[in-house]
Each structure stands twice: as C-alpha cells, then as structure tokens.
Amino acid sequence: MTTLYSARWVLPVSSTAIADGAIAVEGTAIVGVGNYAELTHRYPEAKRKSFGEAAILPGLINAHSHLELTAMRGFLDDVEGDFFSWLRRLTVARLEHMTADDLRVSATWGACEALKAGVTYVADASDAAGESMNALRETGLRGTVYQESFGPDPKLASENFKKLSEKIANLRSRQTSLVRVGVSPHAPYTVSAPQLEMISGFALAEQLPLMMHAAESVAETMLLAEGNGSFAQSFASRGIKWQVPALSSIKYLAQHGVLQTRPLLAHCINVDADDLDIIAETQARIAHCPKSNAKLGHGRAPFAEFVRRKLRVGLGSDSVASNNTSDLLEEARFAVLCARAAREQSITLDAHDALYAMTVGGARAVGFEGQIGELREGCQADFAVVSFAGTHQQPSYNPVSTLIFSSTGRDVVLTVVAGKELYRDGSLAGIDEERLKARMKEIENKLSSI
C-alpha cells in the first residue's frame, strides 16, 4: 500500500525545496518525491495524508545524546566548581542512586522527547547501554547505542577491556534492523592509553562504530598538553601515574589508534588547523553540540570552519543534564547564531547549512549516508512534518529560514521512522506516557534527596 504525505513544502535537503510537494511511502522506504499533482497521477490509488501549511523534511539526526541522563534535566544546573565537579556529581547520582529500571525509564522518556521533536535517529552514548537499547526498541526510534568504557589507570586496562568486550557480546544479540551497538571509550581523561588502543583495535576487528568525547574542555587540554589542572590532580590523588604527551586531544587520539576507526568525535571545541587537517585525512566525524558547550562554559567549536572544510559534521544535543532539551531545531538555530556572532573567519552560515547539518550532515557523521537524512527515492522513510501555521512563523518568505529561525520542536506534528508513524498531533504510538511520567517523578524525588 502506498501512502502520499503532502504539504505546502517538501524539503528534500539533497535537492531543492518543492512547493506543494509530496512524498510517497511504501513499507519502510520512500518511493517517490515531487510535486503533489505529479505523485497523485503516478499513484492514483494511494492513501493521502495532507498537512497543509507545513513542511515535510527528513527525520532529524541527533549525532550525540545521553538518553539515560534525561532524569537529570536541571539536576546539575547549580553545581559549584569546575567541570570535574559537575562530572563527579553526575557520576555519583547515576552509579549510586539510579537503578537499572530508573535508567531505562529515563532513556525511554528521552526517546519520547526526541520523537516529539522530529528526531528519528540518535547516536547515544550510554554506560547502561542495554537500558538505552530497550528504550529505542520500545519507542521505535532508530539509533546506535555506544557502550561506554572507563578506566584512567593503565594497570587496569586489560580488566576494563575484558568487561567491555563481554558487554558488547551480550548487546550484539539484541540488535535489530533499527538499533545497533557501538563502543565508546569515554574520553582522553577517563580512559588510559593502553585501553584506548585495545578498544580501537577491537572496534576495527569487529567492525563496530566508535564514538568518543574529544577536545571538550580546558581541563582536558591542560591534562594532555601540560599535565596539570583538575583531571591531573584527580589522577595524583588516586595514585594514577600520568605521562604528559604534550599533544592536543586530536593528536593524542591519533597516536593511540582511535582515529583509525573513523570515530564520531563529540564536541571538538579546542582544535586548531592541524587538528582539523588530521580529522579530514582520517575521515573522522564530528558531533557539534553548541548549547551544551556554551552552558558548561567550555567555549565555542569552530562550526563554520567545519562546514568550510566539508568535514563530516552533525548536530548533537548532548544530554539534557547539560542542555535541558533535545530540540535539534533549537540546536540548529543556536549553532548558526553562535558562529555568526563570533564572525568566524568571515564565513556566514545560513539556514540551509543548519538544516544540512542535522539531516544529511548527521547521516554522514553517524555512518548512514544515503540511507537516512534526506528525502530521496530509495531512502528509508524517516521523516518529520513541521507545522508552519503558528503566529510565530508568519509571514514565511523562505521555508528553510522559517524552519530554522522561527520554528522549534514544539511545531512538529508528525514523526515517522521506517514508514511507521510514531508521533502524531501530540500522541506517541504504543507508549504509556502517564506511567512513564509517574516513574520520572519518583526518580526526581529520589535524586532531589541527594
């Protein structure tokens, strides 16, 4: 059965906008994109669904999230101290106060939020990867869940790697056509060099996607370049020996084999021209998370330079613990405005650059180029419909500008993954939101008492 979805605008992204357009869907795939009149002639028996003053666009791709931390929205807003203090409070709350079911509920609530905002794919970093996979499977969201690995002490590298490989073996049996597993050595300051090398070799041998936080904070830069700062002090207090590499984060990861995996690198704030040359040469990918970067006071990644160099860059919300929302439309607007405000190398980014980054660019970043992130015949039927009927969106002279500069996730009226309508007009398919909301309140009460 063919279904035609039509609206005032269709935004394929990989080709020009179509006025009074439509897309034709059969099963899990898009079988036609074009003018509504043309497609109704081509598919006269198709079921028709019209959305009027709206735009149909590819499902948004969140290139970096932590769904299991959704219960910490606002929990860390008033933490005193530096980034290390923030991370310490987060870690204690997650490991010592949240049960496996708490983490599953938290991740599921985050997946629901994503779907309501037009997100159809998440690249999710998780310590409790099994619970995040459960959340994606329950909601129908597409994504890759990267099992995190920690361990800054090189003496424990083999033991930590063994634990990771055992977890991956279990998680692989739970993969589906929509949900796959990857690995994530968390960051240069939480994973020792020997452990980085083991995980990188494992990812290559097992053909597993790899994600890692990189070049995120001043504290990270100080540790790698000079051997001081809060992370270095933490190592010393725990008796962990640290040999200062005197390298940038990117060069350090290259030295220890991580970049051979063509990893997805989250943040990349503190990077220079040499670092970007290395990222381009190794075909590494970047998840740009401007709101989280700003809120945590880490600085501003050179997004316009990423675009100018045609790097594989997508947009990520990071966790709502550091962002408060997973609204990629808001993220896209913020990304463009920050780059413009900084007059970054006199490069002026526009609305289309932002739309590209959270669709086609996101697909390139997560390794699904040509399959998702665009409306094109043969691609997966992952798409969203954004209403343009709001007073805050009128008048509308350019649909892409209206989408990026005037719209938010709250304007999404339909989200479809693999041809299945998962969210429409305020309701999620097959999800008991009231039950989840009640459980989230229980978790909130528990964390509030810490």
C-alpha positions in Angstrom: 0.0 0.0 0.0 1.3 3.4 -1.0 0.8 6.5 1.2 1.2 10.0 0.0 2.2 12.7 2.5 1.7 16.2 1.2 2.3 19.7 2.5 2.9 23.3 1.3 6.6 22.5 1.3 8.7 19.4 0.9 12.4 19.9 1.9 14.5 17.0 0.5 17.7 18.8 1.6 19.8 16.9 -1.0 17.8 18.8 -3.7 15.8 22.0 -3.9 12.6 22.7 -1.9 9.4 21.6 -3.6 6.3 23.9 -3.3 3.0 22.0 -2.9 5.0 18.8 -2.7 4.6 15.2 -1.5 6.4 12.1 -0.7 5.3 8.5 -1.5 6.0 5.8 1.1 5.7 2.0 0.6 6.6 -0.1 3.6 9.8 1.2 5.1 11.1 3.2 2.1 10.4 6.4 0.2 9.4 5.5 -3.4 8.7 9.0 -4.7 9.4 12.7 -4.0 8.0 15.5 -6.1 5.0 17.7 -6.9 1.7 16.6 -5.3 -0.1 16.6 -8.7 2.6 14.5 -10.3 2.6 11.9 -7.5 -1.2 11.6 -7.3 -1.1 10.9 -11.1 1.7 8.3 -10.5 0.0 6.7 -7.5 -3.8 7.2 -8.1 -4.8 4.5 -5.6 -2.5 5.8 -2.8 -3.8 6.7 0.6 -3.5 10.5 1.0 -2.5 12.5 4.1 -2.3 16.3 3.8 -0.7 18.6 6.3 -1.5 21.9 4.6 0.7 24.9 5.8 3.7 22.8 6.9 7.0 21.4 5.7 7.9 17.7 5.3 11.6 17.2 5.9 14.0 14.3 6.6 13.9 13.0 10.2 16.4 14.9 12.3 19.6 13.1 13.3 20.9 13.7 16.8 24.6 12.9 16.5 25.3 12.9 20.2 23.0 12.2 23.1 22.9 10.5 26.5 19.3 9.4 26.9 19.9 7.6 30.2 20.6 11.0 31.8 17.2 12.5 30.9 16.2 12.3 34.6 18.9 14.8 35.4 17.3 17.6 33.5 18.1 20.6 35.7 19.6 18.4 38.4 23.2 19.8 37.8 22.3 23.4 37.0 23.6 24.7 40.3 26.7 22.6 40.9 29.5 24.7 42.2 33.0 24.3 41.0 34.6 23.3 37.6 33.7 20.6 35.0 35.3 17.9 37.1 32.9 18.7 40.0 30.0 18.6 37.6 31.1 15.2 36.2 31.6 13.9 39.7 28.1 14.7 40.9 26.6 13.3 37.7 28.6 10.0 38.1 27.7 9.6 41.8 24.0 10.2 41.0 24.0 7.7 38.2 26.0 4.9 39.7 24.9 5.1 43.3 21.3 6.3 43.2 19.8 5.1 39.9 18.6 1.6 39.4 18.7 -0.2 36.1 15.0 0.4 35.7 15.5 4.1 36.6 17.9 4.3 33.7 15.6 2.5 31.3 12.7 4.9 32.2 15.0 7.9 31.9 16.2 6.7 28.5 12.7 6.0 27.3 11.4 9.4 28.4 14.3 10.9 26.4 13.5 8.9 23.4 9.9 10.1 23.6 11.1 13.7 23.8 13.2 13.1 20.7 10.4 11.7 18.7 8.1 14.6 19.6 10.8 17.0 18.3 11.1 15.3 14.9 14.2 13.3 15.8 14.3 9.9 14.1 17.9 8.8 14.8 20.1 9.1 17.9 23.8 8.4 18.4 23.5 7.6 22.1 26.5 7.2 24.5 25.5 5.1 27.4 27.1 3.4 30.4 23.9 1.3 30.8 23.7 0.6 27.0 21.3 -2.3 27.5 18.7 0.0 29.0 19.1 2.6 26.2 18.7 -0.2 23.6 15.5 -1.2 25.5 14.3 2.4 25.2 14.9 2.7 21.5 13.2 -0.7 20.8 10.2 0.3 23.0 9.6 3.6 21.2 10.6 2.6 17.7 13.4 5.2 17.4 16.3 4.4 15.2 19.9 4.7 16.5 23.3 3.5 17.6 23.9 2.9 21.3 27.6 3.2 22.1 28.6 1.2 25.2 30.9 3.4 27.2 34.1 2.2 28.8 36.0 4.0 31.6 39.4 3.4 33.3 42.2 6.0 33.5 44.6 3.6 35.3 46.7 1.8 32.7 47.2 -1.1 35.2 43.5 -1.9 34.9 43.3 -1.6 31.1 43.1 -5.3 30.3 40.5 -5.9 33.0 38.4 -3.0 31.8 38.6 -4.0 28.2 37.5 -7.6 29.1 34.4 -6.1 30.8 33.6 -4.1 27.7 34.0 -7.0 25.3 31.7 -9.1 27.4 29.1 -6.4 27.4 29.3 -6.0 23.6 28.9 -9.7 23.1 25.6 -9.5 25.0 24.4 -6.4 23.4 25.0 -7.6 19.8 22.4 -10.3 20.3 19.8 -7.6 20.9 20.5 -5.6 17.8 17.6 -5.0 15.3 17.2 -3.5 11.9 16.8 -0.1 13.6 19.1 -0.4 16.6 22.8 -1.3 16.5 25.6 -1.2 19.1 28.9 0.6 19.1 31.7 1.3 21.6 32.7 4.4 23.3 36.0 4.9 25.2 34.5 7.8 27.1 37.2 10.5 26.9 41.0 11.0 27.0 40.9 11.8 30.7 38.8 8.8 31.7 40.4 6.0 29.6 44.1 5.2 29.7 46.2 5.0 26.5 46.6 1.2 26.6 42.8 0.8 27.0 42.3 3.2 24.1 44.5 1.1 21.9 42.7 -2.1 22.9 39.3 -0.7 22.2 40.3 0.8 18.9 41.7 -2.5 17.7 38.6 -4.3 18.9 36.4 -1.8 17.0 38.3 -2.3 13.8 38.4 -6.1 14.1 34.7 -6.4 15.0 33.6 -3.6 12.6 32.0 -1.7 15.4 31.3 2.1 15.2 33.2 4.1 17.8 32.2 7.4 19.5 34.3 9.4 21.9 34.3 12.8 23.7 37.2 14.8 22.4 38.7 18.3 22.8 35.8 19.3 25.0 37.2 21.3 27.9 40.1 23.4 29.0 40.8 20.8 31.8 41.2 18.2 29.1 43.6 20.4 27.2 45.6 21.2 30.3 46.0 17.5 31.2 47.2 16.4 27.7 49.4 19.5 27.0 50.8 20.3 30.4 49.9 17.6 32.8 48.1 19.9 35.2 44.6 21.0 36.0 41.7 19.3 37.8 41.9 16.0 35.9 45.7 15.8 36.7 45.0 16.5 40.3 42.4 13.7 40.4 44.9 11.3 38.9 47.5 12.2 41.6 45.1 11.8 44.4 44.3 8.3 43.2 47.9 7.3 42.6 47.5 7.1 38.9 50.7 7.8 37.0 50.3 10.1 34.0 53.0 10.7 31.4 52.3 14.0 29.8 52.1 13.5 26.0 52.3 17.3 25.3 49.8 16.9 22.5 46.4 18.2 21.5 43.5 15.8 22.1 43.2 15.0 18.4 46.9 14.3 18.0 46.8 12.1 21.2 43.9 10.1 19.8 45.7 9.7 16.5 48.8 8.4 18.3 46.8 5.7 20.1 44.9 4.4 17.1 41.5 5.9 17.8 41.3 7.9 14.5 41.9 4.7 12.5 38.4 3.7 13.4 36.9 6.9 11.7 35.3 7.7 15.0 32.5 10.1 15.8 34.1 12.8 18.0 31.8 14.7 20.2 32.5 18.4 20.8 35.9 19.2 19.2 36.0 22.7 20.7 39.7 23.1 21.4 41.0 22.2 17.9 43.4 24.1 15.6 44.1 23.9 11.9 46.5 20.9 12.3 43.8 19.0 14.2 41.2 19.7 11.6 43.7 18.5 8.9 44.1 15.3 10.8 40.3 14.9 11.2 39.8 15.4 7.4 42.7 13.0 6.5 41.4 10.2 8.8 37.8 10.7 7.8 36.8 11.1 11.4 33.4 12.6 12.1 32.2 15.4 14.4 29.1 15.8 16.6 28.7 19.6 17.2 26.9 20.3 20.5 26.8 24.2 20.7 24.3 24.6 23.5 25.9 22.1 25.9 29.3 23.6 25.1 28.0 27.1 26.0 26.1 26.1 29.1 29.0 24.2 30.6 31.3 27.2 29.8 33.6 25.1 27.6 33.6 27.6 24.7 32.6 27.5 21.1 33.6 24.9 18.5 34.5 26.3 15.0 31.4 25.2 13.3 31.8 27.4 10.3 35.3 26.1 9.8 33.9 22.5 10.0 31.5 23.5 7.2 34.0 25.3 5.1 36.3 22.3 5.2 33.4 20.0 4.3 34.1 17.8 7.3 31.5 15.1 8.3 29.7 17.1 11.0 26.3 16.7 12.5 24.5 18.3 15.4 24.0 16.8 18.8 22.0 17.8 21.8 24.4 16.1 24.3 22.5 15.1 27.5 19.6 17.2 28.8 21.7 17.3 32.0 23.9 19.8 30.2 21.4 21.2 27.7 17.9 20.8 29.2 16.2 20.0 25.9 16.9 17.7 23.0 15.3 20.1 20.5 17.5 19.9 17.4 15.7 22.8 15.6 16.7 25.0 18.6 20.2 23.5 18.4 20.5 24.3 14.7 19.4 27.9 15.2 21.9 28.3 18.1 24.7 26.8 16.1 24.2 29.3 13.3 23.8 32.3 15.6 26.9 31.5 17.6 29.0 31.2 14.5 27.7 34.4 13.1 28.1 36.3 16.4 31.8 35.2 16.5 32.3 36.3 12.9 34.1 33.1 12.5 36.7 33.7 9.7 34.1 36.0 8.0 32.1 32.9 7.0 28.4 33.5 7.0 26.4 30.4 7.7 22.8 30.3 6.6 19.6 28.3 7.4 20.4 25.7 4.8 23.8 25.0 6.4 22.0 24.3 9.7 19.3 22.1 8.1 22.0 20.2 6.2 24.0 19.6 9.5 21.1 17.9 11.3 20.0 15.8 8.3 22.4 14.9 5.5 25.4 16.0 7.6 24.2 14.0 10.5 23.8 10.9 8.3 27.4 11.3 7.2 28.5 11.7 10.7 26.9 8.6 12.0 27.7 6.4 9.0 24.3 6.2 7.3 24.9 8.5 4.3 22.5 7.7 1.5 20.1 5.8 3.8 18.6 8.4 6.1 18.8 12.2 6.4 17.3 13.1 3.0 14.0 12.7 1.2 15.0 10.7 -1.9 13.6 7.7 -3.7 15.2 4.6 -2.2 16.0 6.1 1.2 14.4 4.9 4.4 11.0 6.5 5.2 12.3 8.5 8.2 10.8 12.0 8.1 9.0 14.7 10.1 6.3 17.2 9.4 6.7 20.7 11.0 3.6 23.0 11.0 4.1 26.5 9.7 0.7 27.7 10.9 1.9 29.4 14.1 1.7 33.1 14.6 5.5 33.0 15.4 6.1 31.6 11.9 4.1 34.1 9.8 4.8 35.6 7.3 7.1 33.0 5.7 9.1 34.1 2.8 11.6 31.1 2.7 10.6 27.7 4.1 14.1 26.8 5.3 14.5 30.1 7.1 11.1 29.7 8.7 12.1 26.2 9.8 15.5 27.2 11.3 14.9 30.7 12.6 11.2 30.6 13.6 10.4 27.0 14.5 11.1 24.7 17.4 10.5 21.0 18.2 7.1 22.0 19.6 5.9 22.7 16.0 6.4 19.1 14.9 3.1 17.4 14.2 4.3 14.0 12.8 7.4 11.8 13.2 7.8 8.7 11.1 10.6 6.1 11.4 10.9 3.3 8.7 7.5 4.2 7.4 5.8 3.9 10.8 4.0 6.9 12.4 5.4 7.0 15.9 4.2 10.5 16.9 1.3 12.5 15.6 -0.6 15.5 16.9 0.6 15.2 20.5 0.4 11.4 20.9 3.1 8.7 20.8 2.2 5.3 19.3 2.1 2.5 21.9 3.6 4.5 24.8 2.0 4.9 28.2 3.2 8.4 28.8 1.4 8.8 32.1 3.1 5.7 33.6 6.5 7.0 32.4 5.8 10.5 33.8 4.9 9.0 37.2 8.1 7.0 37.3 10.1 10.1 36.3 8.6 11.9 39.2 9.7 9.1 41.5 13.3 9.4 40.2 13.2 13.1 40.5 12.2 12.8 44.2 15.0 10.3 44.8 17.7 12.5 43.2 16.4 15.6 45.0 17.3 14.0 48.3 20.9 13.5 47.4 
